[in-house]
Amino acid sequence: MPMRPSRPLLCLLFSVLCLGLSAPAQAKITALVGGRLIDGWGGTPINNSVVLIDGERIKAVGTVDTLPVPAGAEVVDCRGMSVLPGLWECHAHLMLLGHPDYTHWDATYLKRIEKEIMPAAAHQLLNAGVTSAMDLGAPLEASLNVRSRIAKGEIAGPTLYVSGPFLQHQPYPGTEAFRWGITGADDARAKVKQLADAGVNVIKVVDQDEMTEAEIEAVVSEAHARKLPVIAHSHRPDEIRLGLKFGVDRFEHTGLATAPEFPADIIKLIQERTAKMSLGPLYWCPTIEGFFNYEYNVANPMHIIDPGWQLDVPADIVADIKGAVKQPGRFAYYQITPLRAKTSAAKFAQLQKSGVVLLIGTDSGIPMKFHNQSTWRELDIWVNKLGVDPMSALRAATYWPAVSMKVDQDYGTIQEGKFADIIAVKGDVLRYIDLLQRVDVVIKHGKRSK
């Protein structure tokens, strides 16, 4: 008679069987095949490229002649396409959706920012090929919760780096939820500590020329002690002078004034700062596109009827925005813009020559600047109006932002071991940068969302 297995042996066999059944299936390799790879390092693009993605990260990079595609891999045909790192949007406001009346917006929608407005903005950015974004000014809890939900995969959006509320001398009436006032150096340190302990990625100051020097010094030194970069407005000359004096890491914008250029002493101070290599680069995000496109947008408001900015936005908010932008030439916000446009190119050129590292950011979310359009429009102006070579412009939207946030070990270029944040566009973006207005493939952390 055949021997019957013992009870312990049966238990062992059952356990092995259960373990085998419960073992997670291995993630399938994804292969991007045949595209022209612009890897973010600035070198010659790689034709007939192959990028292998294993889970969230890049497994290998090569060409169809040097890197075989594993059997069973999911192949994404990229022939005739530019393949490049996912874009960064370095200055976004996810709590805004392009409505021209801030007072109305803040009073009406503040309680809907976290659950409805910021998630919609995040999805629109990702759809546009933005896989990393810096949200510079929003209520603290909303910023942290939206960042967390994106990281967990609960909602679609770019990897977020947040500042939470602005820090300034005196909040504007009705903005206290996302603008915190500073009263004295001790209060400045306490506010930075509160933000740092909550987990923000950067500290943002505005109107710093209205603070005392002791307050500015306290903000910067406390932030740096907690290894947080400080980002500051540069609308007025004294904002820049004080920011440079106390060690601000990055400036935003090119100024509200219509002066023909930055004052000579400021350029001298910038050059002195950029010469100090031990401090690392000085970063500047000019957010300049709106100056050049404003009059065109008023005469040709095609971007306003583009349904892309309505993605995930509740119907009542869509109706409100549509009603508010019917006469785009009548916004008080933009009346001085045509004059600023005439001086912005000269200021941009000064910054280029001064040695700062320029970053692509747009103020996305401000009046008529919709999240689904802003980033490619900024790149287009840099290349086609300001003469920046396309490769440098793309690196300002990929490589340099990652370096500025000290996450370049994981982001900013396409190479083995880094997160698979990759986009692909039909055509040659180094010849036609505006092709980025229609991104065909979006992959973030190895997951294809478009």
Buried (B, 14 or more C-beta within 10 A) or exposed (E): EEEEEEEEEEEEEEEEEEEEEEEEEEEEBBBBBBBBBBBBBBEEBBEBBBBBBBBBBBBBBBBBEEBEBEEEBEEBEBEEBBBBBBBBBBBBBBBBBBBBBBEEBBEBBBEBBBEBBBBBBBBBBBBBBBBBBBBBBBBBEBBBBBBEBBEEEEBBBBBBBBBBBBBBBEBBEEBEBBBBBBEEBEBBBBBBBBBBEEEBBBBBBBBBBBBBEEBBBBBBBBBBEBEBBBBBBBBBBEBBBBBBBBBBBBBBBBBEBBEEEBEEEBBEBBBEBBEEEEEBBBBBBBBBBBBBBBBEBBEEBEBBEEEBBBBBBBEEBBEBBEEBBEEBEEBEEBEEBEEBBEBBBEBBEBBBEBBBBBBBBBBBBBBBBBBBBBBBBBBBBBBBBBEBEBBBBBBBBBBBBBBBBEBBEBBBBBBEEBBBBBBBBBBBBBEBBBBBBEBBBBBBBBBBBB
